[in-house]
Amino acid sequence: MSALPKVSPSDRCCPFCGVATDVPHESQQGCIAALHEEIGRLRGVLASLRPAGVRQAPRDEEHATPRIRLTAD
């Protein structure tokens, strides 16, 4: 009987490096290789993301923020 019968294989992580895997890595080199793969995967995900709901700055002078001159009394 498995210790984690209700956990899917994709939810299991190596106890040493934290990368999702079916079985723990057997060596430090295995963890390092898995971490390099995960870094590459996340860089690919981040490269494909685009900001949502970001408005472009106004280009017209009429929409620009008015300048305020501060003076000391």
Distance bins in CASP14 RR format, pairs under 12 A and 6 or more apart:
PFRMAT RR
TARGET T0000
AUTHOR 0000-0000-0000
RMODE 2
METHOD distances of the structure
MODEL  1
2 8 0 0 0 0 0 1 0 0 0 0 0
2 9 0 0 0 0 0 1 0 0 0 0 0
2 12 0 0 0 0 0 1 0 0 0 0 0
2 22 0 0 0 0 0 1 0 0 0 0 0
3 12 0 0 0 0 0 1 0 0 0 0 0
4 11 0 0 0 0 1 0 0 0 0 0 0
4 12 1 0 0 1 0 0 0 0 0 0 0
4 13 0 0 0 0 0 1 0 0 0 0 0
4 22 0 0 0 0 0 1 0 0 0 0 0
5 12 0 0 0 0 0 1 0 0 0 0 0
6 12 0 0 0 0 0 1 0 0 0 0 0
7 13 0 0 0 0 0 1 0 0 0 0 0
7 20 0 0 0 0 0 1 0 0 0 0 0
7 22 0 0 0 0 0 1 0 0 0 0 0
8 20 0 0 0 0 0 1 0 0 0 0 0
8 22 0 0 0 0 0 1 0 0 0 0 0
9 20 0 0 0 0 1 0 0 0 0 0 0
9 21 0 0 0 0 1 0 0 0 0 0 0
9 22 1 0 1 0 0 0 0 0 0 0 0
9 23 0 0 0 0 1 0 0 0 0 0 0
10 19 0 0 0 0 0 1 0 0 0 0 0
10 20 1 0 1 0 0 0 0 0 0 0 0
10 21 0 0 0 0 1 0 0 0 0 0 0
10 22 0 0 0 0 1 0 0 0 0 0 0
11 18 0 0 0 0 0 1 0 0 0 0 0
11 20 1 0 0 1 0 0 0 0 0 0 0
11 21 0 0 0 0 0 1 0 0 0 0 0
11 22 0 0 0 0 0 1 0 0 0 0 0
12 18 0 0 0 0 1 0 0 0 0 0 0
12 19 0 0 0 0 0 1 0 0 0 0 0
12 20 1 0 0 1 0 0 0 0 0 0 0
12 21 1 0 0 1 0 0 0 0 0 0 0
12 22 1 0 0 1 0 0 0 0 0 0 0
12 23 0 0 0 0 1 0 0 0 0 0 0
12 24 0 0 0 0 1 0 0 0 0 0 0
13 19 1 0 0 1 0 0 0 0 0 0 0
13 20 1 0 1 0 0 0 0 0 0 0 0
13 21 1 0 0 1 0 0 0 0 0 0 0
13 22 0 0 0 0 0 1 0 0 0 0 0
13 23 0 0 0 0 0 1 0 0 0 0 0
13 24 0 0 0 0 1 0 0 0 0 0 0
13 25 0 0 0 0 0 1 0 0 0 0 0
13 31 0 0 0 0 0 1 0 0 0 0 0
13 34 0 0 0 0 0 1 0 0 0 0 0
13 35 0 0 0 0 0 1 0 0 0 0 0
13 38 0 0 0 0 0 1 0 0 0 0 0
14 20 1 0 0 1 0 0 0 0 0 0 0
14 21 1 0 1 0 0 0 0 0 0 0 0
14 22 0 0 0 0 1 0 0 0 0 0 0
14 23 0 0 0 0 1 0 0 0 0 0 0
14 24 1 0 1 0 0 0 0 0 0 0 0
14 25 1 0 1 0 0 0 0 0 0 0 0
14 26 0 0 0 0 1 0 0 0 0 0 0
14 27 0 0 0 0 0 1 0 0 0 0 0
14 28 0 0 0 0 0 1 0 0 0 0 0
14 30 0 0 0 0 1 0 0 0 0 0 0
14 31 1 0 0 1 0 0 0 0 0 0 0
14 32 0 0 0 0 0 1 0 0 0 0 0
14 33 0 0 0 0 0 1 0 0 0 0 0
14 34 1 0 0 1 0 0 0 0 0 0 0
14 35 0 0 0 0 1 0 0 0 0 0 0
14 38 0 0 0 0 0 1 0 0 0 0 0
15 21 0 0 0 0 1 0 0 0 0 0 0
15 23 0 0 0 0 0 1 0 0 0 0 0
15 24 1 0 1 0 0 0 0 0 0 0 0
15 25 0 0 0 0 1 0 0 0 0 0 0
15 31 0 0 0 0 0 1 0 0 0 0 0
16 23 0 0 0 0 0 1 0 0 0 0 0
16 24 1 0 0 1 0 0 0 0 0 0 0
16 25 1 0 0 1 0 0 0 0 0 0 0
16 26 0 0 0 0 1 0 0 0 0 0 0
16 27 0 0 0 0 1 0 0 0 0 0 0
16 28 1 0 0 1 0 0 0 0 0 0 0
16 29 0 0 0 0 0 1 0 0 0 0 0
16 30 0 0 0 0 1 0 0 0 0 0 0
16 31 1 0 1 0 0 0 0 0 0 0 0
16 32 0 0 0 0 0 1 0 0 0 0 0
16 34 0 0 0 0 1 0 0 0 0 0 0
16 35 0 0 0 0 0 1 0 0 0 0 0
17 24 0 0 0 0 1 0 0 0 0 0 0
17 25 1 0 0 1 0 0 0 0 0 0 0
17 26 0 0 0 0 0 1 0 0 0 0 0
17 27 0 0 0 0 0 1 0 0 0 0 0
17 28 0 0 0 0 1 0 0 0 0 0 0
17 29 0 0 0 0 0 1 0 0 0 0 0
17 30 0 0 0 0 1 0 0 0 0 0 0
17 31 1 1 0 0 0 0 0 0 0 0 0
17 32 1 0 0 1 0 0 0 0 0 0 0
17 33 0 0 0 0 1 0 0 0 0 0 0
17 34 1 0 0 1 0 0 0 0 0 0 0
17 35 1 0 1 0 0 0 0 0 0 0 0
17 36 0 0 0 0 0 1 0 0 0 0 0
17 37 0 0 0 0 0 1 0 0 0 0 0
17 38 0 0 0 0 1 0 0 0 0 0 0
17 39 0 0 0 0 0 1 0 0 0 0 0
18 24 0 0 0 0 1 0 0 0 0 0 0
18 25 0 0 0 0 1 0 0 0 0 0 0
18 31 0 0 0 0 1 0 0 0 0 0 0
18 34 0 0 0 0 1 0 0 0 0 0 0
18 35 0 0 0 0 1 0 0 0 0 0 0
18 38 0 0 0 0 1 0 0 0 0 0 0
19 25 1 0 0 1 0 0 0 0 0 0 0
19 30 0 0 0 0 1 0 0 0 0 0 0
19 31 1 0 0 1 0 0 0 0 0 0 0
19 32 0 0 0 0 0 1 0 0 0 0 0
19 33 0 0 0 0 1 0 0 0 0 0 0
19 34 1 0 1 0 0 0 0 0 0 0 0
19 35 1 0 0 1 0 0 0 0 0 0 0
19 36 0 0 0 0 1 0 0 0 0 0 0
19 37 1 0 0 1 0 0 0 0 0 0 0
19 38 1 0 1 0 0 0 0 0 0 0 0
19 39 0 0 0 0 0 1 0 0 0 0 0
19 40 0 0 0 0 0 1 0 0 0 0 0
19 41 0 0 0 0 1 0 0 0 0 0 0
19 42 0 0 0 0 0 1 0 0 0 0 0
20 34 0 0 0 0 1 0 0 0 0 0 0
20 35 0 0 0 0 0 1 0 0 0 0 0
20 37 0 0 0 0 0 1 0 0 0 0 0
20 38 0 0 0 0 1 0 0 0 0 0 0
20 41 0 0 0 0 0 1 0 0 0 0 0
21 30 0 0 0 0 1 0 0 0 0 0 0
21 31 0 0 0 0 1 0 0 0 0 0 0
21 33 0 0 0 0 0 1 0 0 0 0 0
21 34 1 0 0 1 0 0 0 0 0 0 0
21 35 0 0 0 0 0 1 0 0 0 0 0
21 37 0 0 0 0 0 1 0 0 0 0 0
21 38 0 0 0 0 0 1 0 0 0 0 0
22 34 0 0 0 0 0 1 0 0 0 0 0
23 30 0 0 0 0 0 1 0 0 0 0 0
23 34 0 0 0 0 0 1 0 0 0 0 0
24 30 0 0 0 0 1 0 0 0 0 0 0
24 31 0 0 0 0 1 0 0 0 0 0 0
24 34 0 0 0 0 0 1 0 0 0 0 0
25 31 1 0 1 0 0 0 0 0 0 0 0
25 32 0 0 0 0 1 0 0 0 0 0 0
25 33 0 0 0 0 1 0 0 0 0 0 0
25 34 1 0 0 1 0 0 0 0 0 0 0
25 35 0 0 0 0 1 0 0 0 0 0 0
25 37 0 0 0 0 0 1 0 0 0 0 0
25 38 0 0 0 0 0 1 0 0 0 0 0
26 33 0 0 0 0 0 1 0 0 0 0 0
26 34 0 0 0 0 0 1 0 0 0 0 0
27 33 0 0 0 0 1 0 0 0 0 0 0
27 34 0 0 0 0 0 1 0 0 0 0 0
28 34 0 0 0 0 0 1 0 0 0 0 0
28 35 0 0 0 0 0 1 0 0 0 0 0
29 35 0 0 0 0 0 1 0 0 0 0 0
29 36 0 0 0 0 0 1 0 0 0 0 0
30 36 0 0 0 0 1 0 0 0 0 0 0
30 37 0 0 0 0 1 0 0 0 0 0 0
30 38 0 0 0 0 0 1 0 0 0 0 0
31 37 0 0 0 0 0 1 0 0 0 0 0
31 38 0 0 0 0 0 1 0 0 0 0 0
32 38 0 0 0 0 0 1 0 0 0 0 0
32 39 0 0 0 0 0 1 0 0 0 0 0
33 39 0 0 0 0 0 1 0 0 0 0 0
33 40 0 0 0 0 0 1 0 0 0 0 0
34 40 0 0 0 0 0 1 0 0 0 0 0
34 41 0 0 0 0 0 1 0 0 0 0 0
35 41 0 0 0 0 0 1 0 0 0 0 0
35 42 0 0 0 0 0 1 0 0 0 0 0
36 42 0 0 0 0 0 1 0 0 0 0 0
36 43 0 0 0 0 0 1 0 0 0 0 0
37 43 0 0 0 0 0 1 0 0 0 0 0
37 44 0 0 0 0 0 1 0 0 0 0 0
38 44 0 0 0 0 0 1 0 0 0 0 0
38 45 0 0 0 0 0 1 0 0 0 0 0
39 45 0 0 0 0 0 1 0 0 0 0 0
39 46 0 0 0 0 0 1 0 0 0 0 0
40 46 0 0 0 0 1 0 0 0 0 0 0
40 47 0 0 0 0 1 0 0 0 0 0 0
41 47 0 0 0 0 0 1 0 0 0 0 0
41 48 0 0 0 0 0 1 0 0 0 0 0
42 48 0 0 0 0 0 1 0 0 0 0 0
42 49 0 0 0 0 0 1 0 0 0 0 0
43 49 0 0 0 0 0 1 0 0 0 0 0
55 63 0 0 0 0 0 1 0 0 0 0 0
56 63 0 0 0 0 0 1 0 0 0 0 0
57 63 0 0 0 0 1 0 0 0 0 0 0
57 64 0 0 0 0 1 0 0 0 0 0 0
57 65 0 0 0 0 1 0 0 0 0 0 0
58 64 1 0 0 1 0 0 0 0 0 0 0
58 65 0 0 0 0 1 0 0 0 0 0 0
61 67 0 0 0 0 0 1 0 0 0 0 0
END
